[in-house]
Amino acid sequence: MRYILIPLFFFLFIPFSEAQNVLKGEIRNASGHPLVGALIADQSSYTATTSGKNGGFELKLKSGVHGIQISHLGYKTIVDSISITEDIDRSYALKINPIISEEFVVEALRANASTPMTFQNISREELDANNLAQDLPILLNQAVSIVTTSDAGGGVGYTGMRIRGSDATRINVTVNGVPLNDPESHGVFWVNMPDFATSTQNIQIQRGVGTSSNGAASFGASINMETSTIDTVASAEFNNTFGSFNTRKHNAIINSGLINDHFNFEGRLSYISSDGYIDRSAADLRSYYFAGGYYSKRAMLKAITFSGREITQQAWWGTPESRINGDENAMIDHAINNGLNETQTENLLNAGRTYNYYQYENEVDNYGQDHYQLISGYQLNDDFYLNLTGHYTKGQGYFEQFKNDSDLEEFGIANAVFGTDTITSSDIIVRRWLDNDFYGGVYSLQYDRNLLNVTLGGSANQYDGRHFGEVIWSEFASNSEIGDRYYESESSKMDVSNYLKAQLTLNKFTFYGDIQGRFIDYTSSGVDNDQRLIDIDQQYLFFNPKVGLSYQPNGKNLFYASFAQSSREPVRNDFTDAAVGVIPEHEVLNDLEIGWNYRKSKISFGVNGYFMAYENQLVLTGELNDVGSPIRTNVPESYRAGIELQAQIDIVGGLYWKTNLTLSQNKITAFNEVLYDYTLGFDVIEIAHQNTDIAFSPSVIGGSQIGYKTKFGLEGVLLTKYVGKQYLDNTSNEDRVIEDYLVNDIRLTYSVKTERLKNLELSLLVNNVLNELYSSNGYTYSYVFGGTITENFYYPQAGTNWLLGLKVKF
């Protein structure tokens, strides 16, 4: 019964009847994003219509020859001469006009409708639909091949996503072309950007290597985000949300419209808070976004600043499997094996699924990040466009931790002596700080004429980071002072890249070529938090080629194939945790993509296959360094291979269905698992494995949205997500898995317009309506003490919960 809602693709071929003498189709930009509000006019009869929510339009015409003019603010107007005697399906792609548009800033990095790459565009309307309080990864949950998770269980606070099994460190993310990934860890921490989706115009997700981008390597996927573009009409908007776990969201948005034909300003203030589903996992999130732009005939200049401040209680530890299963004997064994004290054991036994190991109330992550961008664009002539962007990001904050009965010497504190007694351990509270600066420039020069598009682009970025830890309290302070640092290191990373890409269309074929050169200079020195010395001095020079071909026999079908290579340097922890004398090697990904896209006015679908072959992929094997930290090890060969299907169908009236399905195989050819036997001392056991599954890579991922939209503003949608079984490590051990899950959400929206209000919208989102008890993430470790002991930890997600939101726009 639970699988009834999994997408059934044979429904895609339901036939549809269409009215006579109707010109219908879609209006999109060069990247394939639907354009809402484009004017489609017949020059002879002055009959006109506008494109709707998904860029679709219908225009009734008499038989004969017509000149059809398509125009949209910020794009070049085109005129198409057609002869119509029956229904015609025709879609149009409008090129940007930088007189009053900044969209060409992101066009340099994006794939367009003819580019032979695998990608998906997410519009502002799609983001807004579920944007009630949850973080951006949760809003992308229905995208192809995506699996999302939330540490706190409710989608607010620390959240994450994987695409094709690749985690955040392997997904390149840019905002207006500016790199967002942390240069050292390669991760993206969405909690630092609360409510950023509200200020996002659209997103393009490229799966696989994709086109050349700026910043961290695209090693599985890339996410290209564009912030809000110019709006010529002044407006004010207020959003308020209340929901389960005392979740709240409040924001205010203002837009000046176009002032004196040249200026536009926009601002947003946001506040989000939630107690979280997991015990002591509350989040207090504040953010702002401000932008001001000047637009002239051939130039634009736009300044943007956005910031996020988060105080989030930590729920990073996860919940032991014994607690998930309610197995009291196993919980007691867990407490003994992990040295839990009486209070900690009582917490474990009594907490339930919402268990949180951390009991110190101020066990928080307290971090802020300020972003500044200055974007300029110039139309040099009819064929050349130049973009120059400068950026600066300041990040600073800490996470606070209570350390129970810890060795004083680990924190640089001398033993405390009381008479004849010597105290060597103490309860301690520390703050572990990050203080970093990231700055640089991004550029692109585009040549676009007739059938040839050439882009020269790149970036030069510098990162300066400081890592240090402070003791802010100790039960036995000895010779220490508040704020004493027990570790400290400094890092510097320069990342310079340039790319040249060209796209040539001849007849029905489009040829694509792309070459990127990337140079990295990374140094770090000092002492790490585990008291190991840090001495990193590494340089890398990568060349990443990409070639592809697409064939478009008609306006409905597109076939494509591409090959792309990406190289990636190790992350900070790969160096700091490596065994003494070992330097991890860089990784290489070779990606082959083959696909077919079909589009008509009421039905569209796509199918693509991929084969991603890795060389020297860094994976966890169970090996530990000299202080017990896990080490990632290069494995010679591994791969991901799969088929992705997606479709959208307007069934009848306002009834529609959007669906996607991923079937994949993700394997490591061979590696040695490392176990440690503590029975009689310290023995190392190596177990050879062959053809095992890559961790956190489900072989089946499915998404479905079945909705009905009335003519009077009411819309209801059933959202379904299926994620297959995932292994917690790379051994394919059936005792170390996250079980598959099927989750259904329901969204109801009622929207009206009045003479005074541009939009009044009430939304209700009920998540997990069938109260599925599931976990979306986890980790594991094993060792030998007499027999093999495996400890699995999971991140349980909330049962049925709800969010109710009200939007008022003037």
Protein Blocks (a to p, Z undefined) as FASTA:
>chain_A
ZZmmgccfklmmpccdddehiacdddddfkopacehiacddfklopacdddfkopacddd
dedddddddddehiacdddddddfbdcdddddddddfklpcklmmmmmpccfklccdddd
ddfklmmmmmnkpafklmmmmpghiacddfklnopajddddeehiafklmccdeehiafb
dfklopacfklmghklmmpfbdcddehjbpadehjddehbacddddddddfbdcdddddd
ddehhiacddddddebjeehlaccdddddddddebjbghiaccddddddddddddfkbcc
dddddddddddddfklopafklmnopaklmmmmmmmnopafklmmmmmmnommlcfblcf
klccddddddddddddddfblmbccdddddddddddddddddehiafklnopacddehja
ccfbdcdddddddddddddddddddddehjbccdddddddddddddddddfbdfblojac
ehiafbdcddddddddddddddddehjbccdddddddddddddedddfkopacddddddd
dddddddddddfbfkbccddddddddddddfklmmmpcehiacddddddddddddddddf
kbccdddddddddehiacdehiacfkopacddddfbdcdddddddddddfbhjbccdddd
dddddddfbdcdddddfklopacdddddehiacehiafbdcddddddddfeopacddddd
ddddddfblnopaklccddddddddddddddddfklmbdcdddddehklopacdfbdcdd
dddehiacddddddddddddddddddddZZ
